[in-house]
Amino acid sequence: MTFEPPHPPYDPTDKTGFSYETVVKRWPVIITGVIDQIHNVCHKLSLELQRPNAEKETAEAKVAEGKVIIEKLSKLKYQMGRDHPLEPIPADGEGQVETYNLELQRLGEAGKNTWFTAPWLYAECYLYRLLRSFCAATTHWNNYDPFLSQKVSTFAQSGTSILKIATSMHELESEKDALNSEKLGILFSEMVQMCLWGNATDLSLLTHLSPDDIAHLQSVGKEAQAARQQFILKDDQSQLWEHIQSLKSGRIDFVLDNAGFELFTDLVFADFLVSFTPYVSEVQFHPKLIPWFVSDVTPADFSQTLSSLLDPSFFSRFAGPNEGSTPSSEHLKHMVTRWKNYVDEGVFKLSVPLATPLGGSGSEVDLFGSFWTSPWPYWNLKDYAPELFSALQESSLVVFKGDLNYRKLTGDIQWPVWTPFATAIGPLAGSFPILSLRTNKADIVVGVDREIAEKLDESGEKWRVNGRYALISFLEASPLEFAITS
């Protein structure tokens, strides 16, 4: 029986909510960015056609397809701004088409199938699945990620923070033999906060930030973390550390969020757990199979991240000639080489094959990857992806990174802010140990003391959406669920 929450979902009908601002401002900017990207590719191809011996037939066909995609994007932007009904996603040979269209039909019957009336969570997931369909149905754009250049350039601007973290990890190696339980606990707290605040860089939200703004968001070090501690409104670190200490050769799963700097911090956290503690021996990462919410990790992003970190010229191309020739760069090379070895040995691995192309299919991909780009809240996991649900029940801890994963955990429902996290995630509660690391960038917040929330509301600060505040939400598996699965 499908879980029915006692409150409605967030939707753009509330003009004071962040969902309304998203439809009016953020989504049009994102669509315009995709149009610009495809236009630039077509323009470069057109210039190539003027050169002798150019492969004109292929280039001309790609330009023609690109123009069709641009027309579809322009139409989409027009319809969105005028609150038109969402159109069915065309059959493109990839997953979740029927899922989206059946739900769209149900929303239409309820009179909630337009851009300003559909539930925000559904509409935003639908948007990215629709964008994918524009490319998936083509011959020459079916493996095109329109957000790739943004992901790469933003990541390359993170060099200062990345090198600083690499040196910290290098220094930690020299102290490895002296790390007792108390010291590990302190380091664990720093790692959790680093991984938490790494989520601050979200390209679907940070559409106008300069490199200096990005560097500030990614600031690392004990002083920065101590200053941010007051902004963690729900902090389950002590319970989480107790759980980690109870593990023996455990497996940690990361349901990934953003590529680039956030993925780097996820890998650092995973490295710490495997290399410096006796509690974890394997880490599995769950990517998205299509370009998703601008900056989410695809299998190609995961591979490219490791390659970029090992390329001495990667950061210098964006940050200056000395960035790749410092002692810290050697520390980075040493650390990432260890990660590559972990990937080769299966200590680090993706939930789908590493070489999975965009929109890839196959038994393993369909069972363990496609659910993450469905529109469903995660409390539907057992019903709609039973094999994935069973696989996660074997995990010692499932870490859900970022804002969208938090919205899906809680159904993006208008829960009162003091609602317990266990209540807000519905029937998923107790299924397996869950950790949500999330900086607040959407209206939904749960597990926060009512008095604190009301004071923040009275202050007038947009604390639910500005990324300044965060939540560390941990929930154990229930004894009943454990007994069933063990």
GIMO-V123463 format. One record per run of one state. SS is the DSSP state (@ for helix, = for strand, . for the rest). FROM is the first residue (numbers start at 1). TO is the last residue. If there is no record, write none. Layout:
<<SS,FROM,TO> <SS,FROM,TO>>
//
This chain:
<<.,1,8> <=,9,9> <.,10,10> <=,11,11> <.,12,17> <@,18,48> <.,49,55> <@,56,81> <.,82,84> <=,85,85> <.,86,96> <@,97,109> <.,110,113> <=,114,114> <.,115,118> <=,119,119> <@,120,136> <.,137,147> <@,148,156> <.,157,158> <@,159,174> <.,175,175> <@,176,178> <.,179,180> <@,181,200> <.,201,210> <@,211,217> <.,218,221> <@,222,229> <.,230,231> <=,232,235> <.,236,236> <@,237,245> <.,246,249> <=,250,255> <.,256,257> <=,258,258> <.,259,260> <@,261,276> <.,277,279> <=,280,286> <.,287,287> <=,288,288> <.,289,295> <=,296,296> <.,297,297> <=,298,298> <@,299,309> <.,310,315> <@,316,319> <.,320,326> <@,327,345> <.,346,347> <=,348,350> <.,351,362> <@,363,368> <.,369,369> <@,370,373> <.,374,377> <@,378,384> <.,385,385> <@,386,393> <.,394,396> <=,397,401> <@,402,409> <.,410,412> <=,413,413> <.,414,420> <@,421,424> <.,425,425> <@,426,428> <.,429,433> <=,434,439> <.,440,449> <@,450,459> <.,460,469> <=,470,475> <.,476,478> <@,479,485> <.,486,486>>
//
